[in-house]
Amino acid sequence: AQSVTQPDIHITVSEGASLELRCNYSYGATPYLFWYVQSPGQGLQLLLKYFSGDTLVQGIKGFEAEFKRSQSSFNLRKPSVHWSDAAEYFCAVGASAGNNRKLIWGLGTSLAVNP
Amino acid sequence: NAGVTQTPKFQVLKTGQSMTLQCAQDMNHEYMSWYRQDPGMGLRLIHYSVGAGITDQGEVPNGYNVSRSTTEDFPLRLLSAAPSQTSVYFCASRRGGTGVGREQYFGPGTRLTVT
């Protein structure tokens, strides 16, 4: 069955520290991969996406993610976290072929940033 | 562009009442969808539409109706509200009717409480 797992429900980091949020997926086909961010009381915003090509993808707000097919992972990273990065982060996976119109969403990782 | 707008932002209903959550987008997107977000359950797709006049069910459609008479609007109707429908509702839209490779744009959400 298709699934997306974000193993960490909640992460706390200090401002200026590096960050890695994990995302593992189970999908038979070559996937589209996304990371979205949800600031408190807001809707979701796309951080970055991977379709094909270079497995290291750059996104907005200084985030990047690396697709590792052998590990079925698409982990999100940021070298130095800012207090404004405190938010909920969602990984999502979709089919790259066929008429599948739905994304499969992870349950999210809540990020807290200590000053 | 206003993007995706949702009204109301907050709503309290009594069990058995009906109401319509409004969603509009001004980006001429073919695809629109409704999600509900509950703690620990991530985003769950309620209904979606790949174009005017075409709607389909998502994961959790029971108790909700939708219609898509125009490209811009995609209202969600609660037929007879139940406490289990207490949630935050997000409307989203994207280009392209089929496939999932495009960025989704989310509205700010409607926080619904059913007592």
Interface residues (C-beta under 8 A of the other chain):
Chain A: Y32 F34 Y36 G41 Q42 G43 L44 Q45 L46 K49 F51 F90 G94 A95 S96 N99 N100 R101 K102 L103 W105 G106 L107 G108
Chain B: V4 Y31 G40 M41 G42 L43 L45 Y48 V50 D56 G58 F90 A92 G97 T98 G99 V100 G101 E103 Q104 F106 G107 P108 G109
